[in-house]
Amino acid sequence: HLSLDGKGGGAETRTAREWFERACDLDSEPLHYGEAIEAYERVIEMEPSFADAHCNLGAVLYNRGRRPAARTCFERCIELVPEHLEAHFNLGNLLEEEGHEAEALVHYLAAFRANPQHPDLQVNMALLYEKMGQADAALQCWRRYLGIRKNGPWAQVARQRLLRSES
C-alpha cells in the first residue's frame, strides 16, 4: 500500500507521530486543510493525550472559520499541558477577537509565563492592553518587543508608541 504521501508504508501502519508530521506538512496550505484535519484527528484517535495535535488541529479549524471547535481543541491542549504556549496564545487571540478581553489576557499572561521572549505575544499583549486602557502595561510590552526584535515587523509601531508616551 502507498501512504497518503505516496512513500509506501500503508496508512494503517503509520504511527501517531508519523500522522502528526504528515498533518504538519499539510496544515500551512488552505488547499490541504481538510487532509490536515483528518490527519490530526487520526493522531488524536491513536493518542488522545498528544497535546500538540490538539493545538494544531485547533489552528487549522480556526483558519477554516470553525471557532467553537478550535476553542475546544485549544482548551483540551491546555488541559493536557497547562503551560502550552501556543494553545494559550491561540486561545487568547480567539477570545480577543470575540470581545472577551479579560479572558484573552489571562491566556496571554499564561503564554508569557511559558515564554516571555515570544515577540508576537508582546505585540498582542500591547495591543490588548491599549484596547483595555492600560497604557503603562502596553508600553512595557512594546519595550520588551524592541528588546527581542530591534527591527521586527512591529518595531516601528513600538517606537512610535514609546515616543508618543514620552511627549
Sequence and secondary structure as in RCSB ss.txt:
>XXXX:A:sequence
HLSLDGKGGGAETRTAREWFERACDLDSEPLHYGEAIEAYERVIEMEPSFADAHCNLGAVLYNRGRRPAARTCFE
RCIELVPEHLEAHFNLGNLLEEEGHEAEALVHYLAAFRANPQHPDLQVNMALLYEKMGQADAALQCWRRYLGIRK
NGPWAQVARQRLLRSES
>XXXX:A:secstr
   TTSSSS GGG  HHHHHHHHHHHTT GGGHHHHHHHHHHHHHH TT HHHHHHHHHHHHHTT HHHHHHHHH
HHHHH TT HHHHHHHHHHHHHTT HHHHHHHHHHHHHH TT HHHHHHHHHHHHHTT HHHHHHHHHHHHHH T
TSTTHHHHHHHHHHHH 
